[in-house]
Amino acid sequence: MTRLSLAIAVPCVFVASNLFAQLSTTLDLAPNGYRDPNAWGGEFTAFVTGGPNFAANYNSAAQATIGGQTGFETFCVEIDEEFSPGGTYNTSLGNTIIPGGAAITIGTAYLYSQFAQGTLSGYQYGPGTARETSADELQDAIWYLQGEVTSAGNHFTMGNGNGSQGGNYLYNFGGSGFNPASDPFVNLVQTMFGANAFASDTNNNYGVQVLELSSAGGYNQDQLVIAPVPEPATFVAGAIPLVPLGISLVRALRRKK
């Protein structure tokens, strides 16, 4: 009985751990969806291939169609990693940021899940400068909630778009530089969750995970994605094609008796 269980379990575990393997992500094809062209962060359009149609998890307000392809809008989770617009990257799906291993926080997960549903309070979904400002505010909130900006005025204080990379990422609130108290999305999650807004969303309460991007040059800027953890039934369904493999292993074990 032990040998039979082990032989069948091996292919199931293999499928579960590789359910989203072989993904690739292309980011920000021209004309760049809704992105603020003067911002380092903000909304980017992602096209993911080799796995599920992630865009189907998004409200149309959080999608963009470019060159006949429909992608979903996403945000950076790191402040000091890069990607090249139009570039395609090797991708893994996880719940931590690489490198470093920081988890997605409850505040970040809540904000992005609401954004993806087209229901984020205070977010201007109509195209134009109002949306670009909302995107800049949400990007800064995500960086702040992920610990990429640790205090008001720390890290980078000039408004985005006014300097070169390495000195200028954050949206400028009233000419005073980034101040969390001025960010409507930081205020929203702190009102809802208090200090727990900075806690790890270890239970994946909002279905938000990380597209962990890499290339031959190393790690690249990770992005957010709505990708609920598959239910156990999904793993079972994925394992069905490997049942013959399990049966073969059982037969092999029996021959060795």
C-alpha positions in Angstrom: 0.0 0.0 0.0 2.8 2.4 0.8 4.5 1.8 -2.5 1.3 2.3 -4.4 0.6 5.7 -2.7 4.1 6.9 -3.3 4.1 6.0 -7.0 0.9 7.9 -7.6 1.9 10.9 -5.4 5.1 11.6 -7.3 3.4 12.7 -10.6 0.8 14.7 -8.7 3.5 16.7 -6.9 5.4 17.2 -10.1 2.3 18.7 -11.8 1.4 20.9 -8.9 4.9 22.4 -8.7 5.1 23.0 -12.4 1.6 24.1 -13.2 2.7 27.5 -14.3 6.2 26.6 -15.7 7.6 28.0 -18.9 5.9 31.4 -18.7 7.3 34.4 -20.6 6.2 38.0 -20.2 6.4 40.9 -22.6 6.0 44.3 -21.0 4.8 47.6 -22.3 4.5 47.4 -26.1 4.0 50.8 -27.8 1.9 52.8 -27.4 2.2 51.8 -23.8 -1.4 51.5 -22.8 -2.3 54.0 -20.1 1.2 54.6 -18.7 2.5 58.0 -17.8 5.4 58.4 -20.2 7.2 60.6 -17.6 7.1 58.1 -14.8 9.5 55.3 -14.0 6.8 53.2 -12.5 3.0 53.4 -13.0 0.8 51.2 -15.2 2.5 48.8 -17.6 0.7 46.4 -19.9 1.8 42.8 -19.6 1.4 40.0 -22.1 2.0 36.6 -20.6 2.4 33.5 -22.7 2.9 29.8 -21.9 0.2 29.5 -19.2 -3.3 30.6 -18.3 -4.9 33.7 -19.8 -4.3 35.9 -16.9 -6.0 38.9 -18.6 -9.3 37.0 -18.3 -9.1 37.7 -14.5 -9.2 41.4 -15.1 -12.0 43.9 -15.6 -11.8 45.6 -19.0 -10.9 48.9 -17.2 -7.6 47.1 -16.1 -6.9 45.7 -19.6 -5.3 47.3 -22.6 -5.3 46.1 -26.2 -2.2 46.9 -28.2 -1.5 45.7 -31.7 -4.4 43.3 -31.5 -3.2 41.7 -28.3 -5.1 42.1 -25.0 -2.9 42.3 -21.9 -3.5 43.4 -18.3 -2.3 46.4 -16.5 0.3 45.9 -13.8 2.7 47.7 -11.4 6.3 47.3 -10.3 7.0 46.0 -6.9 10.7 47.0 -6.7 12.2 50.4 -6.9 15.7 49.4 -8.1 15.2 46.8 -10.7 14.8 47.4 -14.5 13.2 46.2 -17.6 13.2 47.4 -21.2 9.8 48.4 -22.8 8.9 45.8 -25.3 11.3 43.3 -23.9 10.3 39.6 -23.2 11.4 37.9 -20.0 11.6 34.5 -18.5 8.9 34.3 -15.9 8.0 32.3 -12.8 4.9 32.8 -10.7 5.3 33.2 -7.0 4.3 35.0 -3.8 7.6 36.6 -3.1 9.8 39.1 -4.8 13.2 38.1 -6.2 15.9 38.7 -5.2 15.3 39.2 -1.5 12.2 37.1 -0.9 9.9 39.8 0.4 6.3 38.8 0.4 3.4 40.8 -1.1 1.8 42.7 1.8 -1.9 42.8 2.6 -2.1 46.5 1.6 -0.5 45.9 -1.8 -2.6 42.8 -2.4 -5.8 44.6 -1.5 -5.1 47.7 -3.6 -4.1 45.7 -6.7 -7.0 43.3 -6.5 -9.4 46.2 -6.3 -7.6 47.9 -9.2 -7.8 44.7 -11.3 -11.6 44.5 -10.7 -12.0 48.1 -11.8 -13.4 49.1 -8.4 -10.4 50.7 -6.6 -11.9 53.7 -4.7 -10.4 57.0 -5.9 -8.7 55.5 -9.0 -9.4 57.4 -12.2 -10.0 54.7 -14.8 -10.7 57.1 -17.7 -7.8 57.6 -20.1 -5.7 60.7 -19.9 -3.7 62.7 -17.3 -6.1 61.9 -14.4 -5.4 58.2 -14.9 -1.7 58.8 -15.1 -1.8 60.6 -11.8 -3.8 57.8 -10.2 -1.3 55.3 -11.5 1.6 57.3 -10.1 -0.1 57.5 -6.7 -0.9 53.8 -6.7 2.7 52.9 -7.7 4.2 55.0 -4.9 1.7 53.3 -2.5 2.8 49.9 -3.6 6.5 50.8 -3.2 5.8 52.2 0.2 3.8 49.2 1.4 6.5 46.9 0.2 9.2 48.7 2.2 10.9 50.1 -0.9 10.3 53.6 0.4 10.8 53.6 4.2 9.8 57.1 5.2 8.6 60.5 3.8 11.4 62.1 1.8 13.6 59.0 2.1 15.2 57.3 -1.0 14.0 59.8 -3.7 12.3 63.1 -3.1 12.0 64.8 -6.5 8.9 64.4 -8.6 9.1 61.6 -11.2 10.2 62.5 -14.7 12.5 65.3 -13.6 15.8 63.5 -13.3 17.7 60.4 -14.4 17.3 56.9 -13.2 18.9 56.4 -9.8 17.7 59.7 -8.5 14.1 60.2 -9.4 11.2 57.7 -9.1 8.5 59.1 -6.9 5.4 61.1 -7.8 5.7 64.7 -6.5 2.9 65.6 -4.2 2.5 69.4 -4.3 6.1 70.0 -4.9 7.2 68.5 -1.6 8.3 65.0 -2.7 6.7 61.8 -1.7 4.8 61.8 1.6 2.8 58.7 2.5 0.2 60.9 4.3 -0.6 62.6 1.0 -1.1 59.3 -0.9 -4.8 58.4 -1.1 -4.1 54.7 -1.5 -1.8 54.5 1.5 -4.5 56.3 3.5 -7.1 53.8 2.2 -5.4 50.7 3.4 -4.1 52.2 6.6 -7.7 53.1 7.5 -8.9 49.6 6.6 -6.1 47.5 8.0 -3.9 49.7 10.3 -0.4 48.3 10.8 -1.6 45.1 9.2 -1.4 46.8 5.8 2.3 46.1 6.0 1.9 42.4 7.0 2.5 39.6 4.5 -0.5 38.3 2.7 0.6 34.7 3.5 -2.8 33.2 2.8 -3.2 34.8 -0.6 -6.5 36.4 0.5 -6.7 38.5 -2.6 -5.4 36.2 -5.3 -2.4 38.5 -6.0 1.0 37.0 -6.9 4.2 38.1 -8.4 5.5 37.7 -12.0 9.2 37.1 -11.2 11.0 38.2 -14.2 14.6 37.3 -15.3 16.8 37.3 -18.3 20.3 36.3 -19.3 21.5 39.4 -17.5 20.0 38.4 -14.2 16.8 39.5 -12.3 14.5 42.1 -13.8 11.7 44.2 -12.4 8.9 42.0 -10.9 5.3 42.8 -11.6 1.9 42.1 -9.9 -0.7 39.7 -11.4 -4.1 38.3 -10.4 -3.5 34.6 -10.3 -5.5 32.8 -7.5 -3.8 29.7 -6.2 -5.3 26.7 -7.9 -7.8 24.6 -5.9 -6.8 21.0 -5.1 -9.2 19.9 -7.8 -7.1 21.7 -10.4 -4.0 19.8 -9.3 -5.9 16.5 -9.6 -7.1 17.4 -13.0 -3.6 18.3 -14.1 -2.3 15.0 -12.7 -4.7 12.9 -14.7 -2.5 12.7 -17.8 0.3 11.3 -15.7 -1.8 8.5 -14.2 -0.3 6.0 -16.7 3.1 7.0 -15.4 2.0 6.2 -11.9 0.7 2.8 -13.0 4.0 2.0 -14.7 5.8 2.8 -11.5 3.6 0.5 -9.6 4.2 -2.4 -12.1 7.9 -1.8 -11.8 7.8 -2.0 -8.1 5.8 -5.2 -8.2 8.5 -6.8 -10.6 11.1 -6.2 -7.9 9.3 -8.3 -5.3 
